Amino acid sequence: MKTIVTGAAGHLGRLVAAQLVERLAPQDVILVTRHPEALQKFAAGGADVRYGDFDDPASLRDAFAGGQRMLLISTDAVGRRIWQHRDALDAASAAGVGHVVFTSHVNPHGNPIGAFAQELGETEDVLHGSPLAWTVLRFNSFAELQLPTAATAVQNGRLVTNVGGGRIAPVSRQDCAEAAAAVLATDGHAGRTYDISGPEALSARDLASLYTDLSGKAVQLVQLSDTMLTWTLIGIGTPSAAAYSLVAWGRGVREGRFDVVDPAVERLTGHPPASVRDVLAAHHANLLAVG
Ligand SMILES: NC(=O)c1ccc[n+]([C@@H]2O[C@H](COP(=O)([O-])OP(=O)(O)OC[C@H]3O[C@@H](n4cnc5c(N)ncnc54)[C@H](OP(=O)(O)O)[C@@H]3O)[C@@H](O)[C@H]2O)c1
């Protein structure tokens, strides 16, 4: 069975590609990207690397030709993704792809983090209404995204946040990729929605102690209201759109939208997911360097 990965040159796409060429015959792996030159290593290993851009739907006819199963990696073009994803799903149907696996977000509908999650929920709705068989992977926050937060907190000796008592269960991109590859390479996943999370839900207090532990430098927790955090971020020069988006993200955590721990990663991959400690420890030197 020929299996397509869209967005194959992104961080997640490359990790999925590396998994799939091990699980399937490389010539059965079709890697679609706007940057084929970035995937020469996979082409040299026998994978079929093709150009495709959701903003150029005509390019998708050749890009998806012959594929039977497809991983649709949500794009990073927040604000335009619902049209991009709709065009990609239409092109997949037209090309004869039977089954699409889509990368979504935990609790995507009505999430206070806004378009970042909402567009993914809307794409799920489009997929459900399409003639395609589907599987949805709802990712918790990528654990790697804790790295800049951790580095800043260690540098300042303070973790400044508006998440209150909310918890988050970050999952590594590697575990997301392995879960996606397992779903693509095995049967029995049509019509299923999986929450893809890390092994535990952590509060801001847990994260501050983890940063302290890993860096050897005390990190104090500072809880602010949404308004105070907005003004603090804008006051230190954060562009207002980014400040509002960070505050909205914190509100999402506070309201429990990321407090999702699910055994799906272990069931799909055969091993427990990496913890935030594992992911940060792999970058321990960076944390210490900043501290
Ligand atoms: N759960 C989370 O915490 C979280 C965090 C960040 C992002 N995400 C979502 O997960 C996705 C993958 O994450 P990542 O870290 O791998 O992102 P990334 O490295 O920033 O990659 C962006 C992705 O978007 C694709 N893309 C952008 N414009 C496109 C277009 N016009 N047509 C087709 N594909 C397009 C890129 O594909 P090519 O460059 O190969 O064309 C690439 O796969 C993101 O795009 C975002 O939707 C989730």
The ligand as a Tripos MOL2 file, in Angstrom:
@<TRIPOS>MOLECULE
LIG
   48    52     1     0     0
SMALL
NO_CHARGES

@<TRIPOS>ATOM
      1 N1          0.3560   20.2570   19.3030 N.am      1 LIG1
      2 C1          1.2310   21.2510   19.2990 C.2       1 LIG1
      3 O1          1.8140   21.6600   20.3220 O.2       1 LIG1
      4 C2          1.5960   21.9140   18.0260 C.ar      1 LIG1
      5 C3          2.5530   22.9040   18.0850 C.ar      1 LIG1
      6 C4          2.9680   23.4860   16.9040 C.ar      1 LIG1
      7 C5          2.3950   23.0920   15.7000 C.ar      1 LIG1
      8 N2          1.4400   22.1500   15.6790 N.ar      1 LIG1
      9 C6          0.8140   21.7230   14.4000 C.3       1 LIG1
     10 O2          1.5430   20.5760   13.9730 O.3       1 LIG1
     11 C7          2.0600   20.8100   12.6550 C.3       1 LIG1
     12 C8          3.4080   20.1330   12.5190 C.3       1 LIG1
     13 O3          4.2700   20.6770   13.4910 O.3       1 LIG1
     14 P1          5.8170   20.9210   13.1620 P.3       1 LIG1
     15 O4          6.4420   21.2170   14.4550 O.co2     1 LIG1
     16 O5          6.3250   19.8220   12.3010 O.co2     1 LIG1
     17 O6          5.6800   22.2500   12.2880 O.3       1 LIG1
     18 P2          6.8000   22.9310   11.3440 P.3       1 LIG1
     19 O7          8.1160   22.2590   11.4650 O.co2     1 LIG1
     20 O8          6.7060   24.3970   11.6060 O.co2     1 LIG1
     21 O9          6.2710   22.6470    9.8910 O.3       1 LIG1
     22 C9          5.2100   23.3510    9.3130 C.3       1 LIG1
     23 C10         4.4330   22.3330    8.5100 C.3       1 LIG1
     24 O10         3.4040   22.9570    7.7560 O.3       1 LIG1
     25 C11         3.5100   22.4640    6.4030 C.3       1 LIG1
     26 N3          2.9880   23.4840    5.4950 N.ar      1 LIG1
     27 C12         3.0600   24.8210    5.6410 C.ar      1 LIG1
     28 N4          2.4980   25.4430    4.5850 N.ar      1 LIG1
     29 C13         2.0670   24.4510    3.7480 C.ar      1 LIG1
     30 C14         1.4100   24.4490    2.4900 C.ar      1 LIG1
     31 N5          1.1240   25.5990    1.8520 N.pl3     1 LIG1
     32 N6          1.1070   23.2690    1.9380 N.ar      1 LIG1
     33 C15         1.4200   22.1050    2.5500 C.ar      1 LIG1
     34 N7          2.0380   22.0210    3.7520 N.ar      1 LIG1
     35 C16         2.3600   23.2040    4.3370 C.ar      1 LIG1
     36 C17         4.9870   22.2300    6.1930 C.3       1 LIG1
     37 O11         5.2390   21.3700    5.0960 O.3       1 LIG1
     38 P3          6.4820   21.5170    4.0760 P.3       1 LIG1
     39 O12         7.4190   22.5610    4.6230 O.co2     1 LIG1
     40 O13         7.1270   20.1580    4.0120 O.co2     1 LIG1
     41 O14         5.8830   21.8980    2.7570 O.co2     1 LIG1
     42 C18         5.3370   21.5870    7.5320 C.3       1 LIG1
     43 O15         4.9420   20.2420    7.6280 O.3       1 LIG1
     44 C19         2.1200   22.3440   12.5260 C.3       1 LIG1
     45 O16         2.0940   22.7370   11.1820 O.3       1 LIG1
     46 C20         0.9030   22.7790   13.3170 C.3       1 LIG1
     47 O17        -0.2880   22.7260   12.5440 O.3       1 LIG1
     48 C21         1.0480   21.5360   16.8140 C.ar      1 LIG1
@<TRIPOS>BOND
     1     1     2 1
     2     2     3 2
     3     2     4 1
     4     4     5 ar
     5     4    48 ar
     6     5     6 ar
     7     6     7 ar
     8     7     8 ar
     9     8     9 1
    10     8    48 ar
    11     9    10 1
    12     9    46 1
    13    10    11 1
    14    11    12 1
    15    11    44 1
    16    12    13 1
    17    13    14 1
    18    14    15 2
    19    14    16 1
    20    14    17 1
    21    17    18 1
    22    18    19 2
    23    18    20 1
    24    18    21 1
    25    21    22 1
    26    22    23 1
    27    23    24 1
    28    23    42 1
    29    24    25 1
    30    25    26 1
    31    25    36 1
    32    26    27 ar
    33    26    35 ar
    34    27    28 ar
    35    28    29 ar
    36    29    30 ar
    37    29    35 ar
    38    30    31 1
    39    30    32 ar
    40    32    33 ar
    41    33    34 ar
    42    34    35 ar
    43    36    37 1
    44    36    42 1
    45    37    38 1
    46    38    39 2
    47    38    40 1
    48    38    41 1
    49    42    43 1
    50    44    45 1
    51    44    46 1
    52    46    47 1
@<TRIPOS>SUBSTRUCTURE
     1 LIG1         1 GROUP 0 **** ****
